[in-house]
């Protein structure tokens, strides 16, 4: 528009009807006002026809005659003013200035409308998000409800495994829960079996004593030798009952979580020699060779009484379940971290299917032979518990008919 004003010479002659119409139309389109100022700062055209003939020497007009266009926004009045230079046809100098003032009320109303629409959209989005979150949380929590129900059932004794494979997290929770439940079932079965075994083992000697006593009472004139024989059998059964009770008490003490070991510096060589010295008379009854092989002097931090009991159980079993004229070899070795005790025998051996159970309480490979030898089925369980208390490990290598080998590994320095 400013170029048309320059081409038509409007600054010198304002009678051009077309230009005046275009100026009026432009001001109407933008709901504004257009003024044209000539070189003398006189307003030669005002679409409002209010200030024509007056002079405008405002700072914006003066800068515009120097070739600087500008704009200013009046927030309170919601109007914007744009000042543009009108160059001559050669674009060499500024011959006039065009000032256009336009209302921004429509734009403001439009912005307010957009804000209102955006607010409504935000509310709709929040409501939709709330519904989506509700249904998504319900969908995600559903697998956890199954796990919760299973745990509540387990609390009342209904121990069922849970299979929820909806997502990776619930799958991991279910696997951990199932492992714990399986372990609890195993412990519960072990407890029930232990109680049953204890009842049976304690009842057997008492039953034998009652039978022997009733037999004596029913004999009116039994010879003194028969009385002595029966009383000797009763004494043996009492000793067996006492041994079972003593072993049970030992296991109970070892199972206590606050069980403390009386740890001290002990010569393992001397301890093994003492164990074999006590058991040598038992081996000599069946002509079993009892040999100790020490590869080096070993001193370790242990509870001598408890570890001696564990080794005694191993060697005593090797003697009891051996063949006549057999042998038992006990060897001792060590490295910079552990010492190793190996007990080998030429006995009957242990079947492969029974090797994983020999450390269980009251488990016997051959129950009839165990009772003949006076075993309670608790010796290896006690041995295993003692070695665990010393942070050690025990392994069994055996083949039926070729003897057995128990290997014990224990740290030289006790770790509290």
C-alpha positions as CSV (number, residue, x, y, z in Angstrom):
1,X,0.0,0.0,0.0
2,X,2.9,2.3,0.8
3,X,4.4,1.6,-2.6
4,X,1.1,2.5,-4.3
5,X,1.0,5.8,-2.4
6,X,4.4,6.6,-3.8
7,X,3.6,5.6,-7.4
8,X,0.4,7.5,-7.6
9,X,1.8,10.7,-6.0
10,X,-0.8,10.5,-3.3
11,X,1.4,12.6,-1.0
12,X,1.0,15.6,-3.4
13,X,-2.6,14.9,-4.5
14,X,-5.1,13.1,-2.3
15,X,-7.9,13.2,-4.8
16,X,-7.3,9.7,-6.1
17,X,-10.6,7.9,-5.5
18,X,-9.1,4.4,-5.9
19,X,-6.4,4.9,-3.3
20,X,-8.8,6.5,-0.8
21,X,-11.2,3.5,-1.3
22,X,-8.3,1.0,-0.7
23,X,-7.2,2.8,2.4
24,X,-10.8,2.8,3.8
25,X,-11.2,-0.9,2.8
26,X,-7.9,-1.8,4.5
27,X,-8.8,0.0,7.7
28,X,-12.2,-1.7,7.8
29,X,-10.7,-5.2,7.2
30,X,-8.4,-4.8,10.2
31,X,-10.9,-2.8,12.3
32,X,-8.4,0.0,12.4
33,X,-7.3,3.4,11.4
34,X,-4.8,4.6,8.8
35,X,-3.1,8.0,8.7
36,X,-0.7,9.4,6.1
37,X,1.9,12.0,7.1
38,X,3.8,14.1,4.5
39,X,7.3,15.6,4.8
40,X,6.0,18.6,6.8
41,X,4.6,16.1,9.5
42,X,1.1,17.2,8.4
43,X,-1.6,14.4,8.5
44,X,-2.9,14.6,4.9
45,X,-5.1,11.5,5.2
46,X,-7.1,10.0,8.2
47,X,-9.6,7.3,7.5
48,X,-11.4,8.5,10.6
49,X,-11.3,12.1,9.2
50,X,-10.6,13.4,12.6
51,X,-7.0,14.6,12.6
52,X,-6.6,15.6,8.9
53,X,-4.7,18.9,8.7
54,X,-3.0,18.4,12.1
55,X,0.7,17.7,12.6
56,X,2.2,14.5,14.1
57,X,5.8,14.9,15.4
58,X,5.9,11.8,17.6
59,X,9.1,10.0,18.1
60,X,8.0,7.0,16.0
61,X,7.2,9.3,13.0
62,X,10.6,11.1,13.3
63,X,12.4,7.8,13.4
64,X,10.4,6.6,10.4
65,X,11.5,9.6,8.3
66,X,15.0,8.4,9.1
67,X,14.1,5.1,7.5
68,X,13.3,3.1,10.7
69,X,9.9,1.3,10.7
70,X,8.4,0.4,14.0
71,X,5.5,-1.0,15.9
72,X,3.9,-0.7,19.4
73,X,1.3,-2.7,21.2
74,X,-1.1,-1.0,23.7
75,X,-2.3,-3.8,25.9
76,X,-5.0,-2.0,27.8
77,X,-6.6,-0.6,24.7
78,X,-6.0,-3.9,22.8
79,X,-4.6,-2.1,19.8
80,X,-1.4,-2.3,17.8
81,X,0.2,0.5,15.9
82,X,2.5,0.0,12.9
83,X,4.5,2.9,11.4
84,X,6.0,2.5,7.9
85,X,8.0,4.8,5.7
86,X,6.8,5.8,2.2
87,X,9.8,6.0,-0.1
88,X,9.9,8.0,-3.4
89,X,9.8,6.1,-6.7
90,X,13.5,5.7,-6.7
91,X,13.5,4.4,-3.1
92,X,16.2,7.0,-2.3
93,X,14.4,9.1,0.4
94,X,11.4,9.0,2.6
95,X,8.6,11.3,1.4
96,X,6.0,10.4,4.0
97,X,4.9,8.1,6.7
98,X,1.9,5.7,7.0
99,X,0.5,5.0,10.4
100,X,-1.8,2.1,10.8
101,X,-3.6,1.3,14.1
102,X,-5.5,-2.0,14.3
103,X,-7.6,-3.5,17.0
104,X,-6.4,-6.8,18.5
105,X,-9.7,-7.5,20.2
106,X,-10.6,-10.2,17.7
107,X,-7.2,-11.9,18.3
108,X,-7.6,-11.6,22.1
109,X,-11.1,-13.1,21.9
110,X,-9.8,-15.8,19.7
111,X,-7.0,-16.5,22.2
112,X,-9.5,-16.5,25.1
113,X,-11.6,-19.0,23.1
114,X,-8.6,-21.1,22.5
115,X,-7.7,-21.1,26.2
116,X,-11.3,-22.0,27.0
117,X,-11.3,-24.8,24.5
118,X,-7.9,-26.0,25.8
119,X,-9.2,-26.0,29.3
120,X,-12.1,-28.1,28.3
121,X,-9.8,-30.4,26.4
122,X,-7.5,-30.7,29.4
123,X,-10.5,-31.7,31.6
124,X,-11.6,-34.2,29.0
125,X,-8.1,-35.6,28.8
126,X,-7.7,-35.8,32.5
127,X,-11.0,-37.6,32.8
128,X,-10.0,-40.0,30.0
129,X,-6.6,-40.5,31.6
130,X,-8.3,-41.2,35.0
131,X,-10.5,-43.9,33.4
132,X,-7.5,-45.4,31.5
133,X,-5.4,-45.3,34.7
134,X,-8.2,-47.0,36.6
135,X,-8.7,-49.8,34.1
136,X,-5.0,-50.2,33.6
137,X,-4.4,-50.4,37.3
138,X,-7.2,-52.9,37.7
139,X,-5.7,-54.9,34.9
140,X,-2.2,-54.8,36.4
141,X,-3.4,-55.5,40.0
142,X,-5.6,-58.5,39.0
143,X,-2.6,-60.9,38.8
144,X,-1.4,-59.6,42.2
145,X,-4.8,-60.3,43.6
146,X,-4.4,-64.0,42.6
147,X,-1.0,-64.1,44.4
148,X,-2.6,-62.4,47.5
149,X,-5.4,-64.9,47.6
150,X,-2.9,-67.8,47.4
151,X,-0.9,-66.3,50.2
152,X,-4.0,-65.9,52.4
153,X,-4.9,-69.5,51.6
154,X,-1.4,-70.6,52.6
155,X,-1.8,-68.8,55.9
156,X,-4.7,-71.2,56.7
157,X,-2.9,-74.3,55.5
158,X,-4.0,-74.5,51.9
159,X,-0.6,-74.5,50.3
160,X,-1.2,-74.4,46.5
161,X,1.3,-73.3,43.9
162,X,0.4,-70.1,42.0
163,X,0.8,-69.9,38.2
164,X,0.3,-66.3,37.0
165,X,2.1,-65.5,33.7
166,X,0.5,-62.2,32.8
167,X,3.7,-60.2,33.0
168,X,7.4,-60.6,33.9
169,X,7.1,-59.0,37.3
170,X,4.2,-61.2,38.5
171,X,6.0,-64.2,37.0
172,X,9.0,-63.5,39.1
173,X,6.9,-63.0,42.2
174,X,5.1,-66.3,41.6
175,X,8.3,-68.1,41.1
176,X,9.7,-66.7,44.3
177,X,6.5,-67.5,46.2
178,X,6.4,-71.1,44.7
179,X,10.0,-71.7,45.7
180,X,9.3,-70.5,49.3
181,X,6.1,-72.6,49.4
182,X,7.9,-75.7,48.2
183,X,10.5,-75.1,50.8
184,X,7.9,-74.7,53.5
185,X,6.1,-77.9,52.3
186,X,9.4,-79.8,52.5
187,X,10.1,-78.4,56.0
188,X,6.6,-79.3,57.1
189,X,6.9,-82.8,55.7
190,X,10.3,-83.2,57.3
191,X,8.9,-82.0,60.7
192,X,6.0,-84.4,60.5
193,X,8.4,-87.2,59.5
194,X,10.8,-86.3,62.3
195,X,8.0,-86.3,64.9
196,X,6.8,-89.7,63.7
197,X,10.4,-91.1,63.7
198,X,11.0,-89.7,67.2
199,X,7.8,-91.2,68.5
200,X,8.7,-94.6,66.9
201,X,12.3,-94.6,68.1
202,X,11.4,-93.7,71.7
203,X,8.5,-96.1,71.8
204,X,10.5,-99.1,70.5
205,X,12.8,-99.5,73.6
206,X,9.9,-98.9,75.9
207,X,7.8,-101.6,74.2
208,X,10.8,-104.0,74.5
209,X,11.2,-103.3,78.2
210,X,7.4,-103.8,78.8
211,X,7.5,-107.2,76.9
212,X,10.5,-108.3,78.9
213,X,9.1,-107.1,82.2
214,X,5.7,-108.8,81.5
215,X,7.5,-112.0,80.6
216,X,9.4,-112.0,83.9
217,X,6.2,-111.3,85.9
218,X,4.4,-114.2,84.2
219,X,7.1,-116.7,85.2
220,X,6.6,-117.9,88.8
221,X,9.7,-120.0,89.2
222,X,12.1,-118.8,86.5
223,X,15.8,-119.7,87.0
224,X,18.1,-116.9,88.1
225,X,20.0,-117.0,84.8
226,X,16.9,-116.2,82.9
227,X,16.2,-113.2,85.2
228,X,19.7,-112.0,84.6
229,X,19.4,-112.3,80.9
230,X,16.1,-110.5,80.8
231,X,17.4,-107.7,83.1
232,X,20.5,-107.4,80.9
233,X,18.2,-106.9,77.9
234,X,16.2,-104.4,79.8
235,X,19.4,-102.5,80.7
236,X,20.4,-102.5,77.1
237,X,17.1,-101.1,76.0
238,X,17.3,-98.4,78.7
239,X,20.8,-97.5,77.4
240,X,19.5,-97.3,73.9
241,X,16.6,-95.0,75.0
242,X,19.1,-92.9,76.8
243,X,21.3,-92.7,73.7
244,X,18.4,-91.6,71.5
245,X,17.4,-88.9,74.0
246,X,20.9,-87.7,74.3
247,X,21.3,-87.5,70.6
248,X,18.0,-85.6,70.2
249,X,19.0,-83.1,72.8
250,X,22.3,-82.6,71.0
251,X,20.4,-81.9,67.8
252,X,18.1,-79.5,69.5
253,X,21.1,-77.6,70.9
254,X,22.8,-77.5,67.5
255,X,19.6,-76.3,65.8
256,X,19.4,-73.2,68.0
257,X,20.0,-70.0,66.0
258,X,22.0,-68.5,68.9
259,X,24.2,-71.6,69.3
260,X,27.7,-70.5,70.2
261,X,30.8,-72.5,69.6
262,X,33.7,-72.6,72.1
263,X,36.3,-71.8,69.5
264,X,40.0,-72.1,70.3
265,X,43.3,-73.0,68.7
266,X,43.3,-76.8,68.5
267,X,45.8,-79.4,67.1
268,X,43.7,-81.4,64.7
269,X,46.4,-84.2,64.6
270,X,46.1,-84.7,68.4
271,X,42.3,-84.5,68.3
272,X,42.1,-87.3,65.6
273,X,44.6,-89.4,67.5
274,X,42.4,-89.1,70.6
275,X,39.2,-90.1,68.6
276,X,40.9,-93.1,67.1
277,X,42.3,-94.2,70.5
278,X,38.8,-94.2,72.0
279,X,37.3,-96.2,69.1
280,X,40.2,-98.7,68.6
281,X,38.7,-101.2,71.1
282,X,35.5,-101.3,69.1
283,X,37.5,-101.9,65.9
284,X,39.6,-104.7,67.5
285,X,36.4,-106.7,68.4
286,X,36.0,-107.3,64.6
287,X,39.7,-107.2,63.7
288,X,39.3,-104.0,61.7
289,X,42.5,-102.1,61.0
290,X,42.2,-98.4,62.1
291,X,44.9,-96.2,60.5
292,X,45.6,-92.4,60.8
293,X,47.5,-90.7,58.0
294,X,48.7,-87.1,58.8
295,X,50.4,-85.3,55.9
296,X,51.4,-82.2,58.0
297,X,50.7,-80.7,61.4
298,X,47.4,-78.8,61.4
299,X,46.2,-76.2,63.9
300,X,42.8,-74.6,63.4
301,X,40.2,-72.5,65.2
302,X,37.4,-75.0,66.1
303,X,35.1,-76.2,68.9
304,X,37.1,-79.3,69.9
305,X,34.3,-81.1,71.7
306,X,31.7,-80.7,69.0
307,X,34.0,-81.4,66.1
308,X,35.5,-84.5,67.9
309,X,31.9,-85.7,68.2
310,X,31.3,-85.2,64.5
311,X,34.5,-87.1,63.5
312,X,33.7,-89.8,66.1
313,X,30.3,-90.4,64.4
314,X,32.0,-90.8,61.0
315,X,34.7,-93.2,62.3
316,X,32.2,-95.2,64.4
317,X,29.9,-95.6,61.5
318,X,32.8,-96.8,59.3
319,X,33.6,-99.4,61.9
320,X,30.0,-100.5,62.6
321,X,29.0,-100.9,58.9
322,X,32.3,-102.5,57.9
323,X,33.1,-106.1,57.1
324,X,35.1,-108.3,59.5
325,X,38.9,-108.0,59.0
326,X,38.3,-104.8,57.1
327,X,40.0,-101.4,57.4
328,X,39.3,-97.8,58.2
329,X,41.7,-95.0,57.1
330,X,41.5,-91.5,58.5
331,X,43.7,-88.9,56.7
332,X,44.4,-85.3,57.5
333,X,45.7,-82.6,55.1
334,X,45.5,-78.8,54.7
335,X,46.2,-75.9,52.4
336,X,46.4,-72.2,53.2
337,X,42.6,-71.8,53.8
338,X,41.1,-75.2,54.8
339,X,42.0,-78.5,56.5
340,X,40.6,-81.7,55.2
341,X,39.6,-84.9,57.0
342,X,38.9,-88.0,55.0
343,X,37.3,-91.2,56.5
344,X,37.5,-94.2,54.2
345,X,36.3,-97.8,54.9
346,X,36.1,-101.1,53.2
347,X,32.5,-101.7,54.3
348,X,29.3,-102.4,52.5
349,X,29.0,-99.1,50.7
350,X,25.8,-97.0,50.3
351,X,23.4,-97.3,47.4
352,X,23.3,-94.3,45.1
353,X,19.6,-93.6,45.7
354,X,20.2,-93.4,49.5
355,X,23.3,-91.1,49.4
356,X,21.4,-87.9,49.3
357,X,19.4,-88.9,52.4
358,X,22.1,-90.2,54.8
359,X,22.3,-86.8,56.6
360,X,18.6,-86.7,57.3
361,X,17.5,-87.4,60.9
362,X,16.6,-91.1,61.7
363,X,17.4,-92.1,58.1
364,X,18.9,-95.6,57.9
365,X,20.1,-97.4,54.8
366,X,19.6,-100.8,56.5
367,X,17.2,-100.4,59.4
368,X,17.7,-104.0,60.6
369,X,21.5,-103.7,60.7
370,X,21.3,-100.3,62.3
371,X,19.3,-101.7,65.3
372,X,21.7,-104.6,65.6
373,X,24.7,-102.2,65.9
374,X,22.8,-99.9,68.3
375,X,22.5,-97.0,65.8
376,X,19.9,-94.2,66.3
377,X,19.9,-92.7,62.8
378,X,21.0,-89.3,64.3
379,X,24.8,-89.6,64.1
380,X,25.3,-88.2,60.6
381,X,22.6,-85.5,61.2
382,X,24.6,-84.4,64.2
383,X,27.9,-84.5,62.2
384,X,26.3,-82.4,59.4
385,X,25.0,-79.8,61.8
386,X,28.4,-79.5,63.6
387,X,30.3,-79.0,60.3
388,X,27.7,-76.4,59.1
389,X,28.3,-74.5,62.4
390,X,32.0,-74.4,61.5
391,X,31.1,-73.0,58.0
392,X,32.5,-76.2,56.5
393,X,31.2,-78.8,54.0
394,X,30.9,-82.6,53.9
395,X,30.7,-84.9,50.9
396,X,30.0,-88.5,50.4
397,X,31.6,-90.8,47.8
398,X,30.4,-94.4,47.9
399,X,29.7,-97.4,45.7
400,X,27.7,-100.3,46.9
401,X,29.9,-103.3,47.9
402,X,33.1,-101.1,47.7
403,X,33.1,-99.0,50.8
404,X,32.4,-95.4,51.5
405,X,34.5,-92.1,51.8
406,X,33.4,-89.1,53.7
407,X,35.4,-85.9,53.0
408,X,35.2,-82.9,55.5
409,X,36.5,-79.4,54.6
410,X,36.6,-76.8,57.4
411,X,38.3,-73.3,57.4
412,X,41.5,-73.0,59.4
413,X,40.3,-69.7,60.8
414,X,36.8,-69.6,62.2
415,X,34.5,-67.0,60.7
416,X,32.0,-65.6,63.2
